[in-house]
Amino acid sequence: MDNKDILINQGTDYKEMTKELLKASDLIGRIPDRSCKIGIKPNLVSPSEASYGATTHPEVIAGIIEYLQGYGIRDITIMEGSWVGAKTMEAVRVCGYEGLIQSYQVDFVDAQKSPWEKKDCRGMELAVCSCADQVDLMINVPVLKGHCQTKITCALKNMKGLIPNKEKRRFHQMGLHRPIAHLAAGIRQDFIVVDHICGDLDFEDGGNPVICDQIWTAADPVLVDAWVCHMMGYEKADVPYIGMAEELGLGCGDWTQAQVHTYGSGELSKVDFQDLALPKSRKVVKLQDAVEEVESCSVCYGYLLPALDRLREEGLLDGLDTKICIGQGYRDLSGRLGIGNCTAGFTHHLPGCPPMPDEIYRFLKGYLRCYRKKDKQY
């Protein structure tokens, strides 16, 4: 398997599909020693089942583990830290990983509780969880999905789960894209298994899964994300961290260089882009017009947008008379309508770090109803 190859398997037996694809990709050929310590990094952003469209299917992880153990590899550790506001171990339980860890007798590291150290990541100092440096080979297992702030999330952004919560907040203060790009220099990805089974193309926290029933393998995270960007109808400039990572020499950002093949009946066949193009879902873009966001954390912003979508479906969002402010940039400032503790100085604000989607929905619905009753004198 060349670094420009992307191999795709399609079906519904996700564990066996994964094992077939790893064999076709010759993953074992990338492992120099059977005594190597292997790290597996899924996406357990929040406690939601994989069918919801946000988290890595446990069957994919099971397929990876069975493949490795079939070659006598035993030192395997799954590692992940959920987003700020969620507890990793709750996600482990809800997402079906407890039984998987017990059945295969592999280790699990909660990166939210892992020690960390500062690293020079090609000119940017970032805090990285120590567990990421304690493996000989890292297998990244992201979910292909949309993101409310970066438009897409796949290989590169998935490694954000291996930084401490404080650093996750700082990433948002720095604008997300540049630190995501530099993080790729601080945490290597030796191999990528993409869960493209039913990711939500709008929200990273799921809720609107798009069933594709595919699993991919690749070796270049920058090329994977460039291909995903193109598949979802975006230009590379729409997702700046892809070009930034390419400029740092961390991979190829030209999607046309990808050699994409499907795996079926034990053979590889080259595939045309048109056969893989995804529907252009743009809920996020439409909803962003109602929001004024400055340095918001993904979880807070991610909870706001589904609440807005519910209000839009009920025909209430058109009655909004002001922008909804959200983010760390509003600390110690005043305004009219805000979400989260960072907008505590606003006339109307919903406390929480983060407030839950239902709370946001009820709060904004109450505001909108009151505003209408008072004939816009609210």
C-alpha positions in Angstrom: 0.0 0.0 0.0 1.4 3.3 -1.1 1.0 6.6 0.8 -1.3 7.9 -1.9 -3.6 4.9 -1.8 -7.0 5.0 -0.2 -8.7 1.5 -0.1 -12.4 1.2 0.5 -14.6 -1.7 1.5 -18.4 -1.6 1.5 -20.9 -3.8 3.3 -22.6 -4.3 6.7 -20.4 -6.8 8.4 -18.1 -4.1 9.7 -15.7 -6.3 11.7 -15.0 -8.7 8.8 -14.8 -5.8 6.3 -12.2 -4.2 8.5 -10.1 -7.3 8.7 -10.3 -7.9 4.9 -9.2 -4.3 4.3 -6.3 -4.5 6.7 -5.1 -7.6 5.0 -5.4 -6.0 1.5 -3.6 -2.9 2.9 -0.8 -5.2 4.4 -0.9 -3.4 7.7 1.2 -6.1 9.3 4.0 -5.1 6.8 4.2 -1.7 8.5 4.8 -3.3 11.9 8.5 -4.2 12.3 8.2 -6.2 15.5 5.4 -8.3 17.0 6.4 -7.0 20.4 5.6 -3.4 19.3 3.2 -1.4 21.4 0.2 -0.5 19.3 -2.1 2.5 20.0 -5.6 2.7 18.6 -7.3 6.1 18.6 -11.1 6.0 17.9 -13.5 8.9 18.0 -15.5 8.8 21.2 -16.4 12.5 21.2 -19.5 12.0 23.4 -21.6 9.3 24.9 -23.7 8.4 21.9 -24.0 5.1 20.0 -22.2 4.9 16.7 -25.5 4.7 14.8 -26.2 8.3 15.9 -23.4 9.4 13.5 -20.7 10.7 15.8 -18.6 7.9 17.2 -16.4 5.1 15.9 -18.2 1.7 15.6 -16.8 -0.8 18.1 -17.0 -3.5 15.4 -14.3 -1.6 13.4 -12.1 -1.5 16.5 -12.8 -5.2 17.1 -11.7 -6.0 13.5 -8.4 -4.1 14.0 -7.7 -6.0 17.3 -8.6 -9.4 15.8 -6.3 -8.7 12.9 -3.4 -7.7 15.1 -3.9 -10.5 17.6 -4.1 -13.0 14.7 -0.4 -12.1 14.1 0.5 -12.6 17.7 0.5 -8.9 18.7 -0.7 -8.5 22.3 0.4 -5.0 23.5 -2.6 -3.0 22.3 -4.0 0.1 23.9 -7.1 2.0 23.0 -6.7 5.7 23.9 -9.2 8.6 23.7 -10.4 11.7 25.5 -13.9 12.9 24.9 -14.6 16.6 24.2 -14.8 19.1 27.0 -18.1 18.7 28.9 -18.3 14.9 28.4 -16.7 12.1 30.5 -14.6 9.7 28.5 -15.6 6.6 30.5 -19.3 7.4 30.1 -18.7 7.4 26.3 -16.8 4.1 26.6 -19.8 2.6 28.3 -22.5 4.0 26.0 -20.5 3.4 22.8 -20.1 -0.3 23.6 -16.4 -0.3 24.3 -16.5 -1.8 27.8 -17.3 -5.3 26.6 -14.9 -4.9 23.7 -12.0 -4.1 26.1 -12.9 -7.0 28.3 -13.4 -9.5 25.5 -10.1 -8.8 23.8 -8.1 -8.1 27.0 -6.7 -4.8 25.7 -5.8 -1.7 27.7 -7.7 1.6 27.7 -6.3 5.0 28.5 -8.6 7.9 29.3 -6.7 10.8 27.8 -8.7 13.3 29.9 -6.8 11.9 32.9 -3.5 11.2 31.2 -0.4 13.2 32.2 0.8 15.5 29.4 3.8 17.4 28.3 4.5 20.4 26.1 6.0 19.6 22.7 7.5 21.6 19.9 5.2 20.8 17.0 7.0 22.3 14.0 7.2 25.8 15.5 4.1 25.7 17.8 4.3 24.5 21.4 1.3 22.3 22.2 0.4 20.2 25.2 0.1 16.5 24.2 -1.0 13.6 26.4 1.9 11.4 27.3 0.1 8.2 26.2 0.4 9.3 22.5 4.2 9.1 22.8 4.2 5.7 24.5 3.3 3.6 21.5 5.4 2.3 18.6 2.7 2.5 16.1 -0.5 4.6 16.1 -3.7 3.6 14.3 -6.1 6.5 13.9 -9.8 5.5 13.5 -11.8 8.7 12.9 -15.4 9.0 11.8 -15.9 10.9 8.5 -18.4 13.6 9.4 -19.2 17.3 9.2 -18.1 19.8 11.8 -19.9 23.0 12.9 -16.7 25.1 12.9 -14.2 23.4 10.6 -16.8 22.0 8.1 -15.2 18.5 8.1 -13.5 16.3 10.6 -11.7 13.1 9.9 -8.0 12.1 10.2 -6.2 15.3 11.3 -8.8 16.7 13.8 -9.4 13.3 15.4 -6.0 13.5 17.2 -7.4 16.5 19.2 -8.7 13.8 21.6 -5.1 13.2 22.8 -4.6 16.6 24.2 -5.7 17.7 27.7 -9.0 19.6 28.1 -7.3 22.9 28.9 -5.4 22.6 25.6 -8.7 21.9 23.8 -10.1 25.2 25.0 -6.8 26.9 23.9 -7.1 25.5 20.5 -10.4 27.4 20.1 -8.8 30.6 21.3 -6.1 30.1 18.6 -8.7 29.6 15.9 -8.6 25.7 15.6 -7.1 25.4 12.2 -3.4 26.2 12.8 -3.1 24.2 16.0 -4.8 21.2 14.4 -2.3 21.3 11.6 0.7 21.6 14.0 -0.7 18.8 16.2 -0.1 16.4 13.2 3.6 17.0 13.8 3.3 16.3 17.5 1.3 13.1 17.3 2.2 10.8 14.4 -0.4 8.7 12.6 1.1 5.5 11.2 -2.1 4.1 9.7 -5.6 5.3 9.3 -8.9 3.3 9.3 -11.8 5.7 8.5 -15.3 4.8 9.8 -17.4 6.0 6.9 -20.4 3.9 8.0 -23.0 6.6 9.0 -21.3 9.8 10.0 -23.4 13.0 10.4 -22.4 15.4 7.6 -23.5 18.4 9.5 -22.8 18.0 13.2 -19.8 16.3 14.9 -22.0 15.2 17.8 -24.3 13.3 15.4 -28.1 13.2 15.1 -28.4 13.1 11.3 -26.5 10.0 10.2 -26.0 9.5 6.5 -25.6 5.7 5.8 -22.7 4.9 3.5 -21.6 1.5 5.0 -17.9 2.1 4.0 -14.6 1.6 5.8 -11.4 3.1 4.4 -7.7 2.6 5.0 -4.9 5.0 4.2 -1.5 6.2 5.4 -1.5 10.0 4.7 -3.9 11.9 7.0 -3.6 15.1 5.0 -4.5 13.4 1.7 -7.4 11.6 3.5 -8.8 14.9 4.7 -8.3 16.6 1.3 -10.2 13.7 -0.3 -13.0 14.1 2.3 -13.1 17.8 1.7 -13.6 17.3 -2.0 -16.2 14.5 -1.5 -18.3 16.8 0.7 -18.2 19.6 -1.9 -15.7 21.9 -0.2 -12.6 23.6 -1.6 -9.4 23.0 0.3 -9.4 26.7 1.2 -12.7 26.1 3.1 -10.8 23.8 5.5 -7.6 25.8 6.2 -5.9 23.2 8.4 -5.4 20.9 5.4 -3.3 23.4 3.5 -1.5 24.4 6.6 -0.5 20.7 7.4 0.6 20.3 3.8 2.8 23.4 4.1 4.4 21.9 7.2 5.4 18.9 5.2 3.0 16.5 6.9 1.3 15.1 3.9 -0.2 15.7 0.5 -3.1 18.2 0.3 -3.9 17.6 -3.4 -7.0 15.3 -3.6 -6.3 14.5 -7.2 -3.2 12.6 -6.2 -5.2 10.0 -4.3 -5.3 6.5 -5.8 -8.7 5.3 -4.6 -9.6 1.6 -4.9 -12.6 -0.4 -3.8 -12.1 -3.9 -2.3 -14.6 -6.6 -3.3 -14.4 -10.4 -3.9 -10.8 -10.3 -2.8 -9.8 -7.9 -5.5 -9.0 -4.1 -5.7 -10.7 -2.0 -8.4 -10.0 1.7 -9.1 -13.0 3.9 -8.4 -14.3 7.1 -9.9 -14.9 10.1 -7.7 -18.5 10.5 -8.9 -19.3 7.1 -7.4 -18.3 8.3 -3.9 -19.4 12.0 -3.8 -21.5 12.8 -0.8 -24.7 14.7 -0.6 -24.1 18.4 0.0 -25.7 18.9 3.3 -25.4 22.5 4.5 -27.6 22.8 7.6 -24.6 24.3 9.5 -24.0 27.0 7.0 -27.7 28.1 7.1 -27.8 28.1 10.9 -24.5 30.0 11.4 -26.2 33.2 10.2 -28.0 33.3 13.5 -24.8 33.0 15.6 -22.0 35.4 16.5 -19.2 33.0 17.6 -15.9 34.0 19.1 -13.5 31.3 20.3 -16.3 28.9 21.3 -15.5 25.3 22.3 -16.7 22.6 19.9 -19.0 21.1 22.5 -20.8 24.4 23.3 -21.2 25.4 19.7 -22.0 21.8 18.7 -24.9 21.7 21.2 -26.2 25.1 20.0 -26.6 24.3 16.3 -28.9 21.2 16.7 -31.1 23.3 19.1 -31.3 26.0 16.4 -32.2 23.3 13.8 -35.1 22.2 15.9 -36.3 25.8 16.2 -35.9 26.2 12.4 -38.0 23.1 11.8 -40.7 24.6 14.0 -40.7 27.9 12.1 -39.5 29.9 15.1 -36.0 30.9 14.0 -37.2 33.6 11.6 -38.4 35.5 14.7 -34.9 35.9 16.1 -34.3 39.7 16.5 -30.6 39.5 17.4 -27.5 37.4 17.0 -26.9 34.6 19.5 -23.4 35.1 21.0 -21.3 32.2 22.2 -17.6 31.6 23.0 -14.7 32.4 25.3 -14.3 35.7 23.5 -17.3 37.1 25.3 -16.0 36.7 28.8 -16.4 40.0 30.8 -18.4 41.5 28.0 -22.1 42.6 27.9 -24.7 42.0 25.2 -28.2 40.9 24.7 -28.5 37.2 24.1 -25.8 34.6 24.9 -25.2 30.9 25.5 -22.9 29.5 28.1 -21.0 30.8 31.1 -18.8 32.9 28.9 -21.7 35.2 28.3 -22.6 35.7 31.9 -22.6 39.5 31.5 -25.4 39.4 28.9 -28.9 40.6 29.6 -30.3 37.2 28.6 -28.0 34.3 28.9 -28.1 30.6 29.5 -25.5 29.4 32.1 -23.6 26.1 31.6 -20.2 24.9 30.5 -21.6 23.6 28.3 -25.4 23.9 28.6 -27.2 20.8 27.2 -29.0 20.9 23.8 -32.4 20.6 25.4 -31.6 23.4 27.8 -30.5 25.6 24.9 -33.6 24.7 22.9 -36.0 25.5 25.7 -34.2 28.7 26.6 -34.2 30.1 23.1 -37.8 29.0 22.5 -38.8 30.9 25.6 -36.9 33.9 24.5 -38.5 33.8 21.0 -42.0 33.3 22.4 -41.6 36.1 24.9 -40.2 38.4 22.2 -43.2 37.8 19.9 -45.8 38.2 22.7 -44.4 41.6 23.6 -44.6 42.7 20.0 -40.9 43.1 19.6 -40.5 45.2 22.7 -38.6 42.5 24.6 
